[in-house]
Amino acid sequence: MQPNYGTGITVAVTNGASAPGSPPQAQIQVSGDDATWRDYGTPLVGDTTANSLNTWAVDVAKHWMYARVIFFGHTTNPVTVAVEAQAATGL
């Protein structure tokens, strides 16, 4: 990311036709130097319903230079994940 006025991150998790054994989760992490990472907020927790779509929109404060999303927690059955980030570079 480049210096900006904040970044909006959209996270989506879609469960397959066979529901996962435990809910899929996503954790946004931020860093100022791309070496030391910290959790930004609490994990985003999906559900265990077959074919469901869970989405979240999170605003990341402008003073963070880097952001990433880590997915974890689902077991036994596949899920599809997607992330989109948009930075405001002008007002």
C-alpha positions as CSV (number, residue, x, y, z in Angstrom):
1,M,0.0,0.0,0.0
2,Q,1.1,3.6,-0.4
3,P,0.5,6.5,2.0
4,N,-3.3,7.2,2.0
5,Y,-6.3,8.4,3.9
6,G,-7.2,4.9,5.1
7,T,-8.0,1.5,3.5
8,G,-11.2,-0.4,3.3
9,I,-10.9,-4.2,3.3
10,T,-13.7,-6.5,2.3
11,V,-13.4,-10.1,3.3
12,A,-15.7,-12.9,2.1
13,V,-15.9,-16.6,3.0
14,T,-18.2,-19.0,1.1
15,N,-18.9,-22.4,2.5
16,G,-19.2,-25.3,0.1
17,A,-22.1,-27.7,-0.4
18,S,-20.8,-29.8,2.5
19,A,-20.6,-27.4,5.5
20,P,-17.2,-27.0,7.3
21,G,-16.8,-28.8,10.6
22,S,-15.9,-25.6,12.4
23,P,-16.5,-22.0,11.3
24,P,-13.9,-20.5,9.0
25,Q,-12.2,-17.4,10.4
26,A,-10.2,-14.5,9.0
27,Q,-7.8,-12.2,11.0
28,I,-6.7,-8.9,9.5
29,Q,-3.1,-8.0,10.5
30,V,-1.3,-4.7,10.0
31,S,2.4,-3.6,10.0
32,G,4.3,-0.4,9.7
33,D,7.5,-2.1,8.4
34,D,6.4,-5.4,6.7
35,A,8.3,-7.3,9.3
36,T,6.4,-6.9,12.6
37,W,2.7,-7.8,12.3
38,R,-0.1,-7.4,14.8
39,D,-3.7,-8.4,14.8
40,Y,-6.1,-5.6,13.8
41,G,-9.3,-6.2,15.7
42,T,-10.8,-9.6,16.6
43,P,-11.1,-12.5,14.2
44,L,-14.0,-12.4,11.7
45,V,-15.9,-15.6,12.3
46,G,-18.1,-17.3,9.7
47,D,-20.7,-20.1,10.2
48,T,-21.1,-23.8,9.6
49,T,-24.0,-23.6,7.2
50,A,-23.6,-25.3,3.8
51,N,-23.4,-22.9,0.8
52,S,-23.5,-19.8,3.0
53,L,-21.7,-16.5,2.3
54,N,-20.2,-14.4,5.1
55,T,-18.9,-10.9,4.3
56,W,-17.3,-8.2,6.4
57,A,-16.1,-4.7,5.6
58,V,-13.3,-3.3,7.8
59,D,-11.7,0.2,7.7
60,V,-8.0,0.1,8.5
61,A,-6.6,3.3,10.0
62,K,-4.4,5.4,7.7
63,H,-1.2,5.1,9.7
64,W,-0.7,1.4,8.8
65,M,1.5,0.9,5.8
66,Y,0.8,-2.8,5.3
67,A,-2.2,-5.1,5.8
68,R,-2.8,-8.8,5.2
69,V,-5.6,-11.3,5.9
70,I,-4.9,-14.7,7.4
71,F,-7.6,-17.4,7.1
72,F,-7.9,-20.4,9.5
73,G,-10.3,-22.6,11.5
74,H,-12.3,-24.5,8.9
75,T,-11.9,-28.2,8.9
76,T,-12.9,-31.2,6.8
77,N,-14.6,-29.4,3.9
78,P,-13.4,-26.7,1.5
79,V,-14.4,-23.0,1.7
80,T,-13.7,-20.3,-0.8
81,V,-12.1,-17.0,0.5
82,A,-11.7,-13.6,-1.1
83,V,-10.2,-10.3,-0.1
84,E,-10.4,-6.9,-1.7
85,A,-8.7,-3.7,-0.5
86,Q,-9.2,-0.2,-1.6
87,A,-7.2,2.8,-0.5
88,A,-8.3,6.4,-0.5
89,T,-5.4,8.5,-1.8
90,G,-7.2,11.8,-2.1
91,L,-10.3,13.5,-0.7
